[in-house]
Amino acid sequence: MKFDLPSFLMGYGAGASTVLMTKHLRPLLVEVATSAYHFVDMVLARVAMKHEDVEDLMAEAKARARGGGRTRPTDEARA
């Protein structure tokens, strides 16, 4: 296989620039990852709240279907 100097220099330059740019890109990548984790946490919290609402709705529907005595919580009845 023949040694190709331009290809070698391009590869060496790409490797060297990657090493040099890593020091500058790391803080940016850390900020992006931190924002992604905050977003995921926010979405998971909202999903948990909605899941709880659905569970409450299903429990109320189950109680009504089985002929439960109270159809609404006392706080809602007074409001």
Secondary structure, 3 states (H helix, E strand, C coil): CCCCHHHHHHHHHHHHHHHHHHHHHHHHHHHHHHHHHHHHHHHHHHHHHHHHHHHHHHHHHHHHHCCCCCCCCHHHHHC
